[in-house]
Amino acid sequence: MTGCFHCGEPVPANSQYAFEIKGILRPMCCPGCRAVAQTIMECGLASYYEHRTAPGAKGELVPAELAALAHYDLAEVQQEFVTDTGTLREIQLSVEGLSCAACAWLIERHLNTLPGVRYIVVNSTTHRARIKWDPLQLSLSDILKGFARIGYRAYPFQTHQQEALYAREVKSYLYRMGLAGLGSMQVMMCAVALYMDLFISVEEEFMVYFKWISLLLSTPIMIYSAQPFYVGAWRSLRQGQLSMDVSVSLALIGAFVASIWATVFNTGEVYYDSITMFVFFLLLGRFLELRARRKASESSSNLARLVPIMATLVDEQGDHEVAAKTLKVGDRVRVLAGATLPADGIIIEGQANLNEAMLTGEQLPLCKGSGDAVYAGTINTDAPLLVRVNQPIAQSRIAQIMRLQDEALSDKPAIAELADTLSRHFILV
């Protein structure tokens, strides 16, 4: 009988739970193992199956939504993005759905009620959250469920996932903004005709006609383009809080309902042109903010790209390629001329000039030989080296730099925290 590719247990006859891993359909014994394998692949940890030394833990049969979060508690999944800091664990999460400082405050307030959370900072600029928690009191899946309970989706920050999320957000904003822009121009043309009634006499039937045309053109903008404001407002109201999206949504809906009343009963003024232009400029502002957030987070993303994906491991069997993130302390790696170092370590054989501009800013290479320390992300310019790894990837110099950058982006000065607190009260005005 065939064994389960994930846990090694026998696969029942006529099993329908096979899952494709790196282009090959692998047998799975149950939906739980299939869901675990899917989570590992979605986290970009396919190399786990190549380098594991024992079968994985058997997945539990639970609802798919809960399983997708529970699998983040597996050690093989957490090894990529969770850092141990003594008795606590630390993680950086990407958060979808943030629109203002009030959203960040809401998440911080809610997550701080969970037992075991020792520190949380949500950055509404980069859409990231940095959390420290006690693993004896709280699991990572419980933290992710805490986000879900208040309407936000959070997942471990990884560069390639952040790129995909950014592309989706840009595409969504361009569609919504394009509809709002084109629609507002057409509505404004009708509004010009309505404004002409102030200067010259326009027949009544034409006035009614232009109002109905404006209503027809404005409705898709109110339903589709303005949807992000409604979603943000609903999240805030569910938690009994006020955010800027609440005031924006009330203004849009109030003006639109008043305009519909004036159109249907042919009395009063209509505000379709103001509504559509308001939606367009708000979306434009958020799109520009999205681009600014992108630039703010580019520096750490660029550093992450400096570390190569693969490394040449040297062992008793000779040289062979492995995933750089699987390297352990004590492993020996060969770095050829022109290659980038995959990990921090000590040179045990060879001498070469290394370009450490990514660390020091100095473009001139430094000559290093046996016994000298070298760092991940630096470039070997002219001769092969044999290096013994002395730090895991998560503790490498470049990883520490990225963490310091993220902390600098996340931490708020006292004046910024005061401004966030006061801004929430102005929504009532």
C-alpha positions in Angstrom: 0.0 0.0 0.0 1.3 3.5 -0.9 2.4 5.7 2.0 1.2 9.2 2.6 3.8 11.7 1.1 3.4 14.0 4.2 3.1 11.7 7.3 4.1 8.3 5.9 0.9 6.5 7.0 -0.8 4.1 4.6 -3.1 5.7 2.0 -6.5 4.1 1.8 -7.6 2.6 -1.5 -9.4 5.0 -3.8 -8.1 8.0 -1.8 -9.1 11.3 -3.5 -6.7 13.6 -1.5 -3.6 13.6 -3.7 -1.9 17.0 -3.9 0.5 18.4 -6.5 4.0 19.3 -5.2 6.5 20.7 -7.6 4.6 19.4 -10.6 4.2 15.8 -9.2 0.9 14.5 -7.9 1.7 13.1 -4.4 -0.6 10.7 -2.5 -2.1 11.9 0.8 -3.9 9.8 3.4 -6.5 12.3 4.5 -7.8 15.9 4.1 -5.7 17.0 7.1 -2.4 16.0 5.5 -3.5 17.5 2.2 -4.3 20.8 3.9 -0.9 20.8 5.7 0.9 20.2 2.5 -1.0 22.9 0.8 -0.2 25.4 3.6 3.5 24.5 3.4 3.6 25.0 -0.4 1.7 28.3 -0.1 4.2 29.5 2.5 7.0 29.0 -0.1 8.5 26.1 2.0 8.5 23.4 -0.7 12.2 22.7 0.2 10.9 21.2 3.5 9.9 18.0 1.7 13.3 17.8 0.0 15.4 18.1 3.2 13.3 16.7 6.0 14.7 13.8 7.9 11.4 12.3 9.2 7.7 12.3 8.1 5.6 15.3 9.0 2.9 15.3 11.7 -0.4 14.0 10.6 -3.0 16.7 9.9 -6.2 16.7 12.0 -9.6 16.6 10.2 -11.0 20.0 11.0 -12.9 22.6 8.9 -10.7 23.9 6.0 -10.8 27.5 7.3 -9.6 26.5 10.8 -7.0 24.0 9.4 -5.4 26.7 7.2 -4.7 28.7 10.4 -3.8 25.8 12.7 -1.1 24.6 10.3 0.9 27.8 11.1 1.5 26.2 14.5 3.7 23.5 12.9 7.4 23.8 13.5 8.3 23.1 9.9 6.1 26.1 8.8 7.2 28.5 11.5 10.9 28.0 11.0 10.8 30.4 8.1 9.3 33.5 9.7 9.2 33.1 13.6 12.1 34.3 15.7 12.7 33.1 19.3 13.6 35.9 21.7 14.2 34.1 24.9 10.9 33.0 26.4 8.9 34.9 23.8 8.4 34.5 20.0 8.3 37.3 17.5 6.7 37.5 14.1 6.0 40.1 11.5 2.7 39.8 9.7 1.2 41.3 6.6 -2.3 42.7 7.2 -4.9 43.1 4.5 -7.7 45.7 4.8 -5.9 48.5 6.7 -7.1 51.9 5.6 -6.2 54.4 8.4 -4.6 54.8 11.8 -7.9 54.0 13.4 -7.8 50.5 11.9 -4.3 50.0 13.3 -5.5 51.2 16.7 -8.5 48.8 16.6 -6.3 45.8 15.8 -3.8 46.7 18.6 -6.6 47.1 21.1 -8.2 43.8 20.2 -5.1 41.7 20.1 -3.9 43.1 23.4 -6.9 41.4 25.0 -5.5 38.0 24.0 -3.7 36.2 26.9 0.0 35.8 26.0 0.4 38.8 23.7 3.3 40.9 25.2 3.9 43.4 22.4 2.1 44.5 19.3 2.6 47.4 16.9 0.6 47.8 13.7 2.0 50.1 11.0 -0.8 51.5 8.9 1.8 52.8 6.4 3.4 49.5 5.5 0.4 47.3 6.4 2.5 45.2 8.8 2.2 44.1 12.4 5.0 43.1 14.7 4.0 40.8 17.5 5.7 39.2 20.5 3.9 36.5 22.4 4.3 33.7 25.0 4.0 30.4 23.2 3.0 28.7 26.5 -0.1 30.8 26.7 -1.0 31.5 23.0 -0.5 29.8 19.7 0.2 31.6 16.4 -3.0 30.3 14.9 -5.0 32.0 17.8 -3.3 35.3 16.9 -4.3 34.9 13.3 -7.9 34.0 14.3 -7.9 37.2 16.4 -7.3 39.2 13.3 -10.1 37.3 11.4 -12.6 37.9 14.2 -12.5 41.7 13.6 -12.5 41.4 9.8 -8.8 41.5 8.8 -6.7 38.9 7.2 -3.1 38.4 8.5 -0.4 36.1 7.4 3.4 35.9 7.9 5.2 38.5 6.0 7.2 37.1 3.1 8.6 39.2 0.2 7.1 37.2 -2.7 3.6 37.2 -1.0 3.9 41.0 -0.4 4.7 41.5 -4.1 1.6 39.5 -5.1 -0.6 41.4 -2.6 0.7 44.7 -3.9 -0.1 43.7 -7.5 -3.6 42.7 -6.6 -4.2 46.0 -4.7 -2.9 48.1 -7.5 -5.1 46.3 -10.0 -8.2 46.7 -7.8 -7.6 50.4 -7.2 -7.0 51.1 -10.9 -10.3 49.4 -11.8 -12.3 51.2 -9.2 -10.5 54.5 -9.9 -10.9 54.1 -13.7 -14.7 53.6 -13.3 -15.0 56.5 -10.9 -13.0 58.8 -13.2 -14.8 58.0 -16.4 -18.2 58.0 -14.7 -17.6 61.3 -13.0 -16.7 63.0 -16.3 -19.9 61.9 -17.8 -21.9 62.9 -14.8 -20.2 66.3 -14.8 -21.3 66.8 -18.5 -24.9 66.3 -17.3 -24.3 68.6 -14.4 -23.2 71.4 -16.7 -26.6 71.1 -18.5 -28.4 71.2 -15.1 -26.3 74.3 -14.1 -27.3 76.1 -17.3 -30.8 76.4 -15.8 -29.3 79.1 -13.6 -28.6 81.3 -16.6 -31.0 80.3 -19.4 -34.4 78.6 -19.5 -34.2 74.8 -20.0 -37.3 72.8 -20.6 -38.5 70.7 -17.7 -38.4 67.4 -19.4 -34.7 67.8 -20.3 -33.9 68.6 -16.6 -35.6 65.4 -15.5 -33.8 63.5 -18.3 -30.4 64.7 -17.2 -31.1 63.8 -13.6 -32.1 60.3 -14.4 -29.0 59.9 -16.7 -26.8 61.1 -13.8 -28.4 58.6 -11.4 -27.8 55.8 -13.9 -24.1 56.8 -14.3 -23.5 57.3 -10.5 -25.0 54.0 -9.3 -22.1 51.7 -10.5 -19.6 54.1 -8.8 -21.5 54.0 -5.5 -21.8 50.2 -5.6 -18.3 49.2 -6.9 -15.9 52.1 -6.7 -16.9 53.2 -3.2 -16.9 49.7 -1.8 -13.6 49.9 0.1 -15.1 52.7 2.2 -18.2 50.7 3.1 -16.1 47.7 4.1 -13.9 49.8 6.3 -16.9 51.5 7.9 -18.6 48.1 8.6 -15.5 46.7 10.3 -15.3 49.7 12.6 -19.0 49.7 13.5 -18.9 46.0 14.3 -16.4 46.8 17.0 -18.3 49.8 18.2 -15.6 52.2 17.0 -15.6 55.2 14.6 -13.1 55.6 11.7 -12.7 57.9 8.8 -14.5 55.4 6.6 -17.6 55.8 8.7 -17.8 59.5 8.1 -17.0 59.1 4.4 -19.6 56.4 3.9 -22.3 58.5 5.7 -21.5 61.5 3.5 -21.7 59.4 0.3 -24.8 57.5 1.2 -26.6 60.6 2.6 -25.9 62.7 -0.5 -26.8 59.8 -2.9 -30.1 59.1 -1.1 -31.0 62.8 -1.1 -30.2 63.0 -4.8 -32.4 59.9 -5.6 -35.3 61.5 -3.7 -34.9 64.7 -5.7 -34.8 62.7 -9.0 -37.8 60.5 -8.3 -40.0 63.3 -6.9 -38.5 66.0 -9.1 -37.9 68.4 -6.2 -34.7 69.9 -4.8 -31.1 69.6 -5.9 -29.0 66.6 -7.0 -25.4 66.0 -6.0 -24.3 63.2 -8.3 -21.4 65.2 -9.7 -20.1 65.9 -6.2 -20.5 62.3 -5.1 -18.6 60.8 -8.1 -15.8 63.3 -7.9 -15.5 62.8 -4.2 -15.1 59.0 -4.7 -12.6 59.5 -7.5 -10.3 61.8 -5.5 -10.5 59.7 -2.4 -9.5 56.6 -4.4 -6.7 58.6 -6.0 -5.4 59.6 -2.6 -5.5 56.0 -1.4 -3.7 54.9 -4.6 -1.0 57.4 -4.0 -0.7 56.3 -0.4 -0.4 52.7 -1.6 2.5 53.7 -3.8 4.1 55.6 -0.9 3.8 52.5 1.3 5.5 50.5 -1.4 8.5 52.8 -1.5 8.7 52.8 2.3 8.9 49.0 2.4 11.2 48.6 -0.6 14.4 48.9 1.3 13.9 45.7 3.4 12.5 43.8 0.4 15.6 44.7 -1.6 17.8 43.4 1.2 15.9 40.1 1.3 16.6 39.6 -2.4 20.4 39.8 -1.8 20.5 36.4 -0.2 20.6 33.6 -2.8 17.9 31.0 -2.9 20.4 28.0 -3.3 23.7 27.2 -1.7 26.4 24.6 -2.5 26.7 22.3 0.5 29.9 20.3 1.0 29.6 17.0 2.9 30.9 13.5 2.8 29.0 12.8 -0.5 30.6 15.8 -2.2 29.1 19.1 -3.4 25.4 19.4 -4.0 22.8 22.2 -4.2 20.4 22.8 -1.3 18.0 25.6 -0.3 20.0 28.3 1.5 17.3 28.6 4.2 18.0 25.0 5.3 21.6 25.6 6.2 22.5 24.9 9.8 25.3 26.0 12.1 28.4 23.9 11.3 27.5 23.2 7.6 30.2 23.9 5.1 29.4 25.7 1.9 31.4 26.4 -1.2 31.1 29.9 -2.7 32.5 30.3 -6.2 33.9 33.4 -7.8 31.1 35.9 -8.6 28.6 34.1 -6.3 26.8 35.7 -3.3 27.3 34.2 0.2 24.2 32.4 1.4 24.9 32.6 5.1 27.1 34.2 7.8 30.2 32.1 8.5 34.0 31.8 8.9 36.3 31.1 6.0 38.1 27.8 6.4 39.8 27.5 3.0 40.7 30.0 0.4 41.3 33.8 0.0 39.2 36.2 -2.0 38.1 39.8 -2.3 34.5 40.4 -1.0 32.2 43.2 -1.9 30.5 44.2 1.3 28.8 47.4 0.0 25.4 46.1 1.1 26.7 46.3 4.7 29.1 49.2 4.8 28.4 51.2 1.6 32.1 50.8 0.6 32.3 49.8 -3.0 36.0 48.7 -2.9 36.3 44.9 -2.2 38.0 43.7 1.0 40.5 40.9 1.0 39.6 38.1 3.3 41.2 34.7 4.1 41.1 31.7 6.4 39.6 32.6 9.8 37.9 35.8 8.7 34.2 36.4 9.2 32.0 36.8 6.2 28.3 37.7 5.9 25.3 36.6 3.8 24.5 38.9 0.9 28.1 39.9 0.3 29.7 39.0 -3.1 32.7 36.9 -3.7 34.5 38.7 -6.6 37.4 36.6 -7.7 38.2 33.2 -6.1 36.4 30.2 -4.6 36.0 29.9 -0.8 35.0 27.2 1.6 32.9 28.7 4.5 31.6 27.2 7.7 28.2 28.5 8.7 28.2 30.0 12.2 24.7 31.6 12.2 21.3 30.4 11.1 19.7 32.5 8.4 17.2 34.0 10.8 20.1 35.3 13.0 22.3 36.5 10.1 23.6 40.1 9.9 21.3 40.9 7.0 18.3 39.5 8.9 19.1 41.6 11.9 19.4 44.7 9.7 15.9 44.0 8.2 14.4 43.5 11.6 15.9 46.8 12.8 14.5 48.5 9.7 11.0 47.0 10.4 11.2 48.1 14.0 12.1 51.6 13.0 9.1 51.7 10.6 6.8 50.1 13.2 7.7 52.1 16.3 5.8 55.4 16.7 7.2 58.5 18.5 5.0 59.8 21.4 3.8 62.7 19.3 2.5 60.3 16.6 0.7 58.2 19.2 -0.9 61.3 20.6 -2.0 62.4 17.1 -3.6 59.0 16.4 -5.5 59.2 19.7 -6.8 62.7 19.1 -7.7 62.0 15.5 -10.3 59.4 16.5 -12.3 62.0 18.5 -12.4 64.4 15.6 -14.5 61.9 13.6 -17.4 62.7 15.8 -17.3 66.4 14.8 
